């Protein structure tokens, strides 16, 4: 899931600690999108919802507001 949505394998961080911190933020992002989609009963994928957040500020605020 992380590789599909965030292209995790392409990450070029060398520090183990930085990779762990970034992994936590990635997982938090996926959790936020899944929670939003579940509450709104939407049938979109997380990747589609992520794109909507990039294109529409209101959707981004709605996703963040559900945390």
C-alpha positions, -999 to 999 in steps of 0.1 A, spaced: 0 0 0 27 25 9 47 18 -22 16 23 -44 4 55 -28 37 72 -18 63 54 -40 81 44 -9 108 23 -27 120 55 -45 128 72 -12 165 81 -11 169 89 26 201 73 40 194 77 77 175 49 94 159 74 118 146 96 90 131 66 72 113 56 104 99 91 109 88 94 73 71 60 76 51 72 105 39 102 86 30 81 56 10 57 77 -8 87 94 -17 100 60 -32 67 49 -51 64 82 -65 100 77 -77 92 42 -92 58 52 -110 73 81 -124 101 59 -135 77 32 -152 54 57 -171 82 75 -183 96 42 -191 62 28 -172 70 -4 -160 42 -27 -128 60 -39 -94 45 -33 -69 62 -10 -48 72 -40 -78 88 -57 -86 107 -25 -50 119 -22 -52 133 -57 -85 151 -48 -68 166 -18 -41 180 -40 -66 195 -64 -92 207 -40 -84 225 -7 -118 218 7 -113 181 5 -79 184 21 -95 204 50 -122 178 54 -97 149 56 -75 168 81 -107 177 101 -115 141 106 -84 133 125 
